[in-house]
Amino acid sequence: MAVVAVLVLHGLLALAAGLSGRRLGRRVLLLVACGPLAAVVLLVAHALGLLGSGALATSVSWVPSIGLQFDLVLDGFGILFWWLIAGIGLLVMVYATRYFAPRDDLGLFASMLVLFAGAMLLLTSTDNVLVLFVAWELTSITSYLLIGFDDHRAEARASALQALLVTGAGGLALLGGLLLVAGSAGTTSLTGILVVAPTDPAAQAGFALVVLGAATKSAQVPVHFWLPGAMSAPTPVSAYLHSATMVKAGIYVLARFAPAIGPVVGWWAPVVVGLGGVTMLLGGWRALRATDLKELLAYGTVSQLGFIVLLVGHGDPELVHAGATLLLAHALFKATLFLAVGVIDHQAGTRDLRRLTGIARRMPTTALALLVAAASMAGVIPLFGFIAKEAALESTLHVGFGGPAMTAVVVVGSVLTAAYALRLVWGSLATKGPDEVDDDVVEPREVARPAPGFEGPAVVLTILTVAFGVWVAPADALVVGATTALVGPEAADIHLRLWHGFGLPLLLSSVALVGGWVVWRWPGSVRRVAVVTARVPDMEDVYRGSLRGLLAWADRITAVVQPGSLPLYGAVVLSTVLLLPGVAVLRNLALPEGLVVAESGLQVAITAIVVGAAIGAARVRRRLSAVLLLGAVGYGMAVLFVVQGAPDLALTQLLVETLSLAMFVLVLRRLPERFESTPWRFGRPLRVVVSLGTGIFVAVFTLVAAAANRQGTAAADFLERSLPEGGGRNVVNVILTDFRALDTLGEITVLVVAAIGIALMVRTPVEPDERGEVGP
């Protein structure tokens, strides 16, 4: 139950932060940091058992009738994600206390941030695919709120909406895929689905939807554009959600499915690996053209996410092992880079590399952290990023079908990675010449030195990047545990090493570094290629064009189907009732046996009066006459209730009709005496047809519903339970006050509110008009 306690704590902290944010100020971020801290304590307390073959498992029932329960299993792969979510989340929350100036809405920010952390922890530890989807959507909603946190900026609002639309559409695809796969496998358990590994057409369609949903979350081509747009979010959000955690939710799902599904579904590996390869190359290329440091890191994140998808999506044990290693390495160096860039932006007031020069002299600690993280991203020995890249190259060389193509993509992508890493370091830290900066350059002397506590989180992650490269054992234990949980015990013999010796992987790594330097050193070639690639439509432009087209079509359709004509709206609604359920009723028409039209002549007479009053209400032109005739219909129904021996219903009906008449009379004082004639192009005959058809349908439907009740009524049960359980012989009173007490309370509340409203209307003085008259 420790896992459940940690998840519940995140929810409670989100509530507490929302309530106490104004009072605590920036300290509210330290309050919510207790959530990730509790997760870290849990991981440390169970470190030995979890790093082996053991796992923390528990189950909490939620909706048993549809198999919805919290089956929580924290295995090796979930542990790796929990370390990233909790560890980096803790550092980001501490960092945010220095990043933000005092403001009133930090409580909401902290609440959403810790709620997101809890959703990610739930997503990576649940074994139920329905709960996984709930957590998935919760991350999308909290991400939307966090991206648009500075909602006074139009850019932030547009970026938040774009992220929500793209990831929300992917979430719907994921839901459809999970339901299809669960239906084919006969279970909603993720473990059970992977054991069965269904391959029927429905399951394969489901797997395709799962890939689509995962691609949207992890910013794969062609839906990658939302991630750079999300950089309008505050830097703590970018460092946490959009580099280390949320964007890896799709990778988490793909990695869970790939080892079991890849070998039995022929299209899986080519599609997923191809998707990752194209994303790696495109993201790296776009990063070379960025001038905003966060945009550069965003496209770099897109590229690295494609790299990880390429590795884990294949399902091969060595590739999955390399993908898990890169997953950890990327979280460390990319979070560091975002935090460091956030410090530069905060102190210098800009992220534009064309305005920065000589910043390293003013913030050497931040500069060193950024330099080390960028070197790890490029794959420089002996940093942890080098180990991850070596593992990736080594594994692609050992793959059979498609291995050479994968190796080539990794090498070219690594060249681009090294090039944009150099561009990042040069653009943010270097002292540039006059021809390399804009006129509004930020002079180093204008930049305030950051506080040590502001730089601390980036320094911690930098230390881990260096430490895991030199002392690989702790990272190896995490990665081996994660890989074993995904592919089975055969992965236990695959281990990380800093030095693989002189071989082809080292040669390819060197080629990538040298090639990256060449690409960065001669930017003219990049510009020439960019002129050619600029002819290819940008996916964000496609998205915006599609959105504009959709809105234009919506305007046209709305102008046709919603012209403001109440008769048209009524005709559409009633015609839909006649065509859909009406047809179904006619196809299965079964009237009650022994149907009695009327039990007495009095019923016939009262019914005739009610029908006549209803027809009259539809025909008269004076509003007051129509109201009186409607009242006659209601009072006639009350008389029918009395004849049928239901005085309580009759009293209720009389009360409702009296109140309605009073309200109508009060309103009629402000309305014209007569109804306006509303011509309708479809004419009166169609109105008559729709009206008669609806009346006949309602009558027939009532009879069919009565005939379908072959199990008897609830009256006998109420009669039997009334005295022993309710203590009353009046069954109606017992039902109202005991069996359906909440319903009665609600009805009384409605009546009280209505009575208060009527009283206020009656007692409100009416100002006379300019002629001294009251009313029309």
Backbone hydrogen bonds, N-H to C=O, Kabsch-Sander energy under -0.5 kcal/mol:
donor,donor_aa,acceptor,acceptor_aa,energy
5,A,1,M,-2.4
6,V,2,A,-2.0
7,L,3,V,-2.1
8,V,4,V,-2.8
9,L,5,A,-2.3
10,H,6,V,-1.6
11,G,7,L,-1.5
12,L,8,V,-2.4
13,L,9,L,-2.6
14,A,10,H,-2.0
15,L,11,G,-1.9
16,A,12,L,-2.7
17,A,13,L,-2.7
18,G,14,A,-1.9
19,L,15,L,-1.6
20,S,16,A,-2.3
21,G,17,A,-1.1
24,L,20,S,-2.3
25,G,21,G,-2.1
27,R,24,L,-1.5
28,V,25,G,-1.6
29,L,26,R,-1.5
30,L,27,R,-0.5
31,L,27,R,-1.6
32,V,28,V,-2.1
33,A,29,L,-1.0
34,C,31,L,-1.5
35,G,32,V,-1.7
37,L,33,A,-2.1
38,A,34,C,-2.1
39,A,35,G,-1.7
40,V,36,P,-2.4
41,V,37,L,-2.4
42,L,38,A,-2.3
43,L,39,A,-2.4
44,V,40,V,-2.5
45,A,41,V,-2.7
46,H,42,L,-1.7
47,A,44,V,-1.4
50,L,46,H,-2.6
51,L,47,A,-2.1
52,G,48,L,-0.7
54,G,49,G,-1.0
56,L,74,L,-1.6
57,A,55,A,-0.5
58,T,72,L,-2.4
60,V,70,F,-1.9
62,W,68,L,-1.4
63,V,68,L,-3.2
66,I,63,V,-1.4
67,G,64,P,-1.5
68,L,63,V,-2.5
69,Q,67,G,-0.8
70,F,60,V,-3.6
71,D,69,Q,-1.6
72,L,58,T,-2.8
72,L,70,F,-1.0
73,V,71,D,-0.6
73,V,125,S,-3.3
74,L,56,L,-3.6
75,D,73,V,-1.0
79,I,75,D,-2.5
80,L,76,G,-1.8
81,F,77,F,-1.8
82,W,78,G,-2.7
83,W,79,I,-2.6
84,L,80,L,-1.7
85,I,81,F,-3.3
86,A,82,W,-2.9
87,G,83,W,-2.3
88,I,83,W,-0.5
88,I,84,L,-1.6
89,G,84,L,-0.5
89,G,85,I,-1.1
90,L,86,A,-2.4
91,L,87,G,-1.8
92,V,88,I,-2.7
93,M,89,G,-2.2
94,V,90,L,-1.8
95,Y,91,L,-2.6
96,A,92,V,-2.4
97,T,93,M,-0.8
97,T,94,V,-0.8
98,R,94,V,-0.5
98,R,95,Y,-1.3
99,Y,95,Y,-1.6
100,F,96,A,-2.1
106,L,103,R,-1.0
107,G,104,D,-0.5
109,F,105,D,-1.7
110,A,106,L,-3.0
111,S,107,G,-2.3
112,M,108,L,-2.5
113,L,109,F,-2.3
114,V,110,A,-2.4
115,L,111,S,-1.9
116,F,112,M,-2.4
117,A,113,L,-2.0
118,G,114,V,-2.2
119,A,115,L,-2.2
120,M,116,F,-2.5
121,L,117,A,-2.2
122,L,118,G,-2.3
123,L,119,A,-2.7
124,T,120,M,-2.0
125,S,122,L,-1.3
126,T,122,L,-1.6
127,D,71,D,-3.8
129,V,127,D,-0.5
129,V,188,T,-2.7
132,L,128,N,-2.3
133,F,129,V,-1.8
134,V,130,L,-1.9
135,A,131,V,-2.6
136,W,132,L,-2.4
137,E,133,F,-2.6
138,L,134,V,-1.9
139,T,135,A,-2.0
140,S,136,W,-1.4
141,I,137,E,-2.4
142,T,138,L,-2.5
143,S,139,T,-2.2
144,Y,140,S,-2.2
145,L,141,I,-2.1
146,L,142,T,-2.3
147,I,143,S,-2.9
148,G,144,Y,-1.9
149,F,146,L,-1.3
151,D,149,F,-1.9
153,R,150,D,-2.0
154,A,152,H,-0.5
157,R,153,R,-1.9
158,A,154,A,-2.6
159,S,155,E,-2.5
160,A,156,A,-2.4
161,L,157,R,-2.3
162,Q,158,A,-2.4
163,A,159,S,-2.5
164,L,160,A,-2.3
165,L,161,L,-2.7
166,V,162,Q,-2.3
167,T,163,A,-2.5
168,G,164,L,-2.3
169,A,165,L,-2.1
170,G,166,V,-2.1
171,G,167,T,-2.1
172,L,168,G,-1.9
173,A,169,A,-2.0
174,L,170,G,-2.6
175,L,171,G,-2.5
176,G,172,L,-2.5
177,G,173,A,-2.5
178,L,174,L,-3.0
179,L,175,L,-2.4
180,L,176,G,-2.2
181,V,177,G,-2.6
182,A,178,L,-2.9
183,G,179,L,-2.4
184,S,180,L,-2.1
185,A,181,V,-2.5
186,G,182,A,-1.8
187,T,182,A,-1.3
190,L,127,D,-3.9
193,I,189,S,-2.4
194,L,190,L,-2.1
195,V,191,T,-1.8
196,V,192,G,-2.3
197,A,193,I,-3.2
204,Q,200,D,-2.4
205,A,201,P,-2.4
206,G,202,A,-2.2
207,F,203,A,-2.7
208,A,204,Q,-2.0
209,L,205,A,-1.9
210,V,206,G,-2.2
211,V,207,F,-2.4
212,L,208,A,-2.1
213,G,209,L,-2.7
214,A,210,V,-2.7
215,A,211,V,-2.4
216,T,212,L,-1.8
217,K,213,G,-1.7
218,S,214,A,-2.3
219,A,216,T,-0.9
220,Q,215,A,-2.7
223,V,220,Q,-2.1
226,W,223,V,-0.5
227,L,224,H,-1.5
229,G,225,F,-1.4
230,A,226,W,-1.4
231,M,228,P,-1.4
232,S,229,G,-1.2
233,A,230,A,-1.9
237,V,234,P,-1.0
238,S,234,P,-1.8
239,A,235,T,-3.0
240,Y,236,P,-1.7
241,L,237,V,-2.4
242,H,237,V,-1.2
244,A,240,Y,-0.5
245,T,240,Y,-1.5
247,V,241,L,-1.7
248,K,245,T,-2.0
249,A,246,M,-2.2
252,Y,248,K,-2.3
253,V,249,A,-2.0
254,L,250,G,-2.5
255,A,251,I,-2.8
256,R,252,Y,-1.8
257,F,253,V,-1.9
258,A,254,L,-2.9
260,A,257,F,-0.7
261,I,257,F,-3.0
262,G,258,A,-2.5
264,V,261,I,-0.9
265,V,261,I,-2.3
266,G,264,V,-0.6
268,W,265,V,-1.3
269,A,265,V,-0.5
271,V,267,W,-2.1
272,V,268,W,-2.8
273,V,269,A,-2.6
274,G,270,P,-2.0
275,L,271,V,-2.5
276,G,272,V,-2.4
277,G,273,V,-2.6
278,V,274,G,-2.4
279,T,275,L,-2.0
280,M,276,G,-2.4
281,L,277,G,-2.0
282,L,278,V,-2.7
283,G,279,T,-2.7
284,G,280,M,-1.8
285,W,281,L,-2.2
286,R,282,L,-2.4
287,A,283,G,-1.8
288,L,284,G,-1.0
288,L,285,W,-0.6
289,R,286,R,-1.1
290,A,286,R,-0.5
290,A,287,A,-0.8
293,L,351,R,-2.4
296,L,292,D,-2.7
297,L,293,L,-2.3
298,A,294,K,-2.2
299,Y,295,E,-2.5
300,G,296,L,-2.1
301,T,297,L,-2.3
302,V,298,A,-2.2
303,S,299,Y,-2.3
304,Q,300,G,-2.5
305,L,301,T,-2.7
306,G,302,V,-2.1
307,F,303,S,-1.9
308,I,304,Q,-2.3
309,V,305,L,-2.6
310,L,306,G,-2.5
311,L,307,F,-1.4
312,V,308,I,-2.9
313,G,309,V,-2.4
314,H,311,L,-0.7
315,G,311,L,-0.6
320,V,316,D,-2.9
321,H,317,P,-2.4
322,A,318,E,-2.4
323,G,319,L,-2.6
324,A,320,V,-2.5
325,T,321,H,-1.9
326,L,322,A,-2.5
327,L,323,G,-2.2
328,L,324,A,-1.7
329,A,325,T,-2.6
330,H,326,L,-3.2
331,A,327,L,-1.6
332,L,328,L,-1.8
333,F,329,A,-2.6
334,K,330,H,-2.6
335,A,331,A,-1.5
336,T,332,L,-1.6
337,L,333,F,-2.0
338,F,334,K,-2.3
339,L,335,A,-2.5
340,A,336,T,-2.7
341,V,337,L,-2.7
342,G,338,F,-2.3
343,V,339,L,-1.8
344,I,340,A,-2.2
345,D,341,V,-2.8
346,H,342,G,-2.5
347,Q,343,V,-2.4
348,A,344,I,-3.2
349,G,345,D,-2.0
353,L,291,T,-2.6
353,L,351,R,-0.6
355,R,352,D,-2.2
357,T,442,V,-0.6
358,G,430,A,-1.8
360,A,429,L,-1.1
361,R,358,G,-1.0
362,R,359,I,-1.5
363,M,359,I,-1.4
367,A,363,M,-2.4
368,L,364,P,-2.5
369,A,365,T,-2.3
370,L,366,T,-2.7
371,L,367,A,-2.5
372,V,368,L,-2.5
373,A,369,A,-2.3
374,A,370,L,-2.5
375,A,371,L,-2.2
376,S,372,V,-2.3
377,M,373,A,-2.3
378,A,374,A,-2.0
379,G,375,A,-1.1
380,V,375,A,-2.2
383,L,380,V,-1.9
384,F,465,T,-1.4
386,F,380,V,-0.5
386,F,383,L,-0.9
387,I,383,L,-1.3
388,A,384,F,-2.1
389,K,385,G,-2.3
390,E,386,F,-2.7
391,A,387,I,-2.4
392,A,388,A,-2.1
393,L,389,K,-2.7
394,E,390,E,-2.7
395,S,391,A,-2.1
396,T,392,A,-2.3
397,L,393,L,-1.7
398,H,394,E,-0.7
398,H,395,S,-0.7
399,V,395,S,-0.5
399,V,396,T,-0.7
403,G,400,G,-1.7
406,M,402,G,-2.2
407,T,403,G,-2.6
408,A,404,P,-2.4
409,V,405,A,-2.3
410,V,406,M,-2.5
411,V,407,T,-2.4
412,V,408,A,-2.6
413,G,409,V,-2.9
414,S,410,V,-2.2
415,V,411,V,-2.1
416,L,412,V,-2.0
417,T,413,G,-2.2
418,A,414,S,-2.7
419,A,415,V,-2.1
420,Y,416,L,-2.7
421,A,417,T,-2.0
422,L,418,A,-2.1
423,R,419,A,-2.2
424,L,420,Y,-2.0
425,V,421,A,-2.3
426,W,422,L,-2.9
427,G,423,R,-2.7
428,S,424,L,-2.0
429,L,425,V,-2.3
430,A,425,V,-0.8
430,A,426,W,-1.0
432,K,430,A,-0.7
436,E,433,G,-1.8
437,V,434,P,-0.7
438,D,354,R,-2.8
441,V,438,D,-0.8
441,V,439,D,-0.5
442,V,355,R,-3.2
443,E,441,V,-0.7
446,E,443,E,-1.8
447,V,444,P,-1.7
448,A,347,Q,-0.7
448,A,446,E,-0.5
454,F,451,A,-1.1
455,E,451,A,-1.3
456,G,452,P,-1.4
459,V,455,E,-1.8
460,V,456,G,-2.4
461,L,457,P,-2.0
462,T,458,A,-2.1
463,I,459,V,-2.5
464,L,460,V,-1.9
465,T,461,L,-2.2
466,V,462,T,-2.2
467,A,463,I,-3.2
468,F,464,L,-2.8
469,G,465,T,-0.7
470,V,466,V,-2.0
471,W,467,A,-3.6
472,V,470,V,-0.7
476,D,472,V,-2.8
477,A,473,A,-2.4
478,L,474,P,-1.8
479,V,475,A,-2.7
480,V,476,D,-2.9
481,G,477,A,-2.1
482,A,478,L,-2.2
483,T,479,V,-2.8
484,T,480,V,-2.7
485,A,481,G,-1.8
486,L,482,A,-1.1
487,V,483,T,-2.9
488,G,484,T,-1.8
491,A,488,G,-1.8
492,A,489,P,-1.9
493,D,490,E,-0.6
494,I,491,A,-1.6
495,H,493,D,-0.6
500,H,498,L,-0.5
503,G,501,G,-0.7
507,L,503,G,-2.0
508,L,504,L,-2.8
509,S,505,P,-2.3
510,S,506,L,-2.2
511,V,507,L,-2.5
512,A,508,L,-2.2
513,L,509,S,-2.0
514,V,510,S,-2.7
515,G,511,V,-2.9
516,G,512,A,-2.4
517,W,513,L,-2.1
518,V,514,V,-2.2
519,V,515,G,-2.5
520,W,516,G,-2.3
521,R,517,W,-2.7
522,W,518,V,-1.7
525,S,522,W,-1.1
526,V,522,W,-0.6
527,R,523,P,-2.2
528,R,524,G,-2.1
529,V,525,S,-2.2
530,A,526,V,-2.3
531,V,527,R,-1.6
532,V,528,R,-1.0
533,T,529,V,-2.6
534,A,530,A,-1.7
535,R,532,V,-1.5
536,V,533,T,-1.6
542,V,538,D,-2.1
543,Y,539,M,-2.6
544,R,540,E,-2.7
545,G,541,D,-2.7
546,S,542,V,-2.7
547,L,543,Y,-2.5
548,R,544,R,-2.5
549,G,545,G,-2.6
550,L,546,S,-2.6
551,L,547,L,-2.4
552,A,548,R,-2.4
553,W,549,G,-2.6
554,A,550,L,-2.4
555,D,551,L,-2.3
556,R,552,A,-2.1
557,I,553,W,-2.9
558,T,554,A,-2.7
559,A,555,D,-2.1
560,V,556,R,-1.1
561,V,557,I,-2.9
562,Q,558,T,-2.4
566,L,564,G,-0.7
569,Y,565,S,-2.1
570,G,566,L,-2.6
571,A,567,P,-2.5
572,V,568,L,-2.5
573,V,569,Y,-2.4
574,L,570,G,-2.6
575,S,571,A,-2.5
576,T,572,V,-2.1
577,V,573,V,-1.8
578,L,574,L,-2.1
579,L,575,S,-2.5
580,L,576,T,-2.3
582,G,577,V,-1.7
584,A,580,L,-1.7
585,V,581,P,-2.3
586,L,582,G,-2.2
587,R,583,V,-2.2
588,N,584,A,-1.1
589,L,586,L,-1.0
595,L,592,P,-0.7
597,V,595,L,-0.5
604,V,600,S,-1.3
605,A,601,G,-2.3
606,I,602,L,-2.6
607,T,603,Q,-2.5
608,A,604,V,-2.3
609,I,605,A,-2.0
610,V,606,I,-2.5
611,V,607,T,-2.8
612,G,608,A,-2.6
613,A,609,I,-2.6
614,A,610,V,-2.3
615,I,611,V,-2.5
616,G,612,G,-2.3
617,A,613,A,-2.3
618,A,614,A,-1.4
619,R,615,I,-0.9
619,R,616,G,-0.6
620,V,616,G,-2.5
623,R,673,E,-2.5
626,A,622,R,-1.9
627,V,623,R,-2.2
628,L,624,L,-2.3
629,L,625,S,-2.3
630,L,626,A,-2.2
631,G,627,V,-2.4
632,A,628,L,-2.0
633,V,629,L,-1.8
634,G,630,L,-2.1
635,Y,631,G,-3.0
636,G,632,A,-2.2
637,M,633,V,-1.9
638,A,634,G,-1.8
639,V,635,Y,-2.0
640,L,636,G,-2.0
641,F,637,M,-2.1
642,V,638,A,-1.9
643,V,639,V,-2.5
644,Q,640,L,-2.1
645,G,642,V,-1.5
646,A,641,F,-2.9
650,A,646,A,-2.0
651,L,647,P,-2.6
652,T,648,D,-2.1
653,Q,649,L,-2.7
654,L,650,A,-2.6
655,L,651,L,-2.4
656,V,652,T,-2.6
657,E,653,Q,-2.6
658,T,654,L,-2.3
659,L,655,L,-2.5
660,S,656,V,-2.6
661,L,657,E,-2.7
662,A,658,T,-2.3
663,M,659,L,-2.5
664,F,660,S,-2.7
665,V,661,L,-2.5
666,L,662,A,-2.1
667,V,663,M,-2.3
668,L,664,F,-2.9
669,R,665,V,-0.9
670,R,667,V,-2.1
671,L,668,L,-1.1
675,F,621,R,-3.0
678,T,676,E,-0.6
683,G,680,W,-2.0
686,L,682,F,-0.6
687,R,683,G,-1.1
688,V,684,R,-2.4
689,V,685,P,-2.5
690,V,686,L,-2.7
691,S,687,R,-2.6
692,L,688,V,-2.9
693,G,689,V,-2.7
694,T,690,V,-2.3
695,G,691,S,-2.4
696,I,692,L,-2.7
697,F,693,G,-2.5
698,V,694,T,-2.5
699,A,695,G,-2.1
700,V,696,I,-2.9
701,F,697,F,-3.2
702,T,698,V,-2.1
703,L,699,A,-1.9
704,V,700,V,-2.8
705,A,701,F,-2.7
706,A,702,T,-2.0
707,A,703,L,-2.2
708,A,704,V,-1.8
709,N,705,A,-0.7
709,N,706,A,-0.6
710,R,708,A,-1.7
718,F,714,A,-2.4
719,L,715,A,-2.8
720,E,716,A,-2.1
721,R,717,D,-2.0
722,S,718,F,-1.7
723,L,719,L,-0.5
725,E,721,R,-2.0
726,G,721,R,-0.9
726,G,722,S,-1.4
727,G,722,S,-0.5
727,G,723,L,-1.2
728,G,722,S,-1.2
731,V,729,R,-1.1
734,V,730,N,-2.2
735,I,731,V,-2.5
736,L,732,V,-2.3
737,T,733,N,-2.5
738,D,734,V,-2.4
739,F,734,V,-1.5
740,R,735,I,-2.9
741,A,738,D,-1.1
744,T,740,R,-2.2
745,L,741,A,-2.6
746,G,742,L,-2.4
747,E,743,D,-2.4
748,I,744,T,-2.8
749,T,745,L,-2.4
750,V,746,G,-2.2
751,L,747,E,-2.3
752,V,748,I,-2.7
753,V,749,T,-2.6
754,A,750,V,-2.5
755,A,751,L,-2.7
756,I,752,V,-2.6
757,G,753,V,-2.4
758,I,754,A,-2.5
759,A,755,A,-2.6
760,L,756,I,-2.4
761,M,757,G,-2.2
762,V,758,I,-2.6
763,R,759,A,-2.4
764,T,760,L,-1.3
767,E,765,P,-0.6
769,D,773,E,-2.8
772,G,769,D,-2.3
